[in-house]
Amino acid sequence: MIGRYVIDMNGRPTAGPVQVGPTMRATLRANPADAEITPSDAVNASTGTDIQMLWTWLVHPKRPTKTLQLTAFLEVPLDNGHTISNEIAFTIPVKRTFVYTAEEVATHWATWSAVAATLVSVTGWIIRRRRRRRRAAAVVETVAKT
């Protein structure tokens, strides 16, 4: 499943085997303008002899995008005091939802009301202009008949 999201510059999957140690620290980050991630700090997990590990983050995107870029920072402390660090960058698509669209319309109500007012004004001007032309044509016809 990791191979689906870790892609090289040519668009090919690049994920290889994932190795973990008995203690790991992981942090998931994104551009703050693009998404909010909870928890925002590093998540430590000790596995002991059980190597299966699970980290969960709640990612709240702020807008739809084809490629929300996320970076996972992994740290594995070794017995000799050294730490192995690795960054994994990946992207996920974020689709537009009805709630997002409704919020956009609600937050930009001034723009929408200005557009509506302009349309009403232009429509009223066109209707008045047609009425004046009809009246002028009717007056010309009555004058021509007399």
Long-range contacts (C-beta under 8 A, 24 or more apart in sequence): 5-90, 5-91, 5-92, 6-88, 6-89, 6-90, 7-90, 7-91, 20-47, 20-51, 20-53, 20-76, 21-76, 21-77, 21-78, 21-84, 22-46, 22-47, 22-48, 22-49, 23-47, 23-76, 23-77, 24-53, 24-74, 24-75, 24-76, 25-74, 25-75, 25-76, 25-77, 26-55, 26-72, 26-73, 26-74, 26-75, 27-72, 27-73, 28-55, 28-57, 28-59, 28-70, 28-71, 28-72, 28-73, 29-70, 29-71, 29-72, 29-73, 30-59, 30-68, 30-69, 30-70, 30-71, 31-69, 33-62, 34-61, 34-62, 34-63, 34-65, 34-68, 34-69, 35-59, 35-60, 35-61, 35-62, 35-68, 35-70, 36-60, 36-62, 37-70, 42-73, 42-75, 59-92, 61-94, 63-94, 63-100, 64-94, 64-95, 64-96, 64-97, 64-100, 65-93, 65-94, 66-93, 67-91, 67-92, 67-93, 68-92, 68-93, 68-94
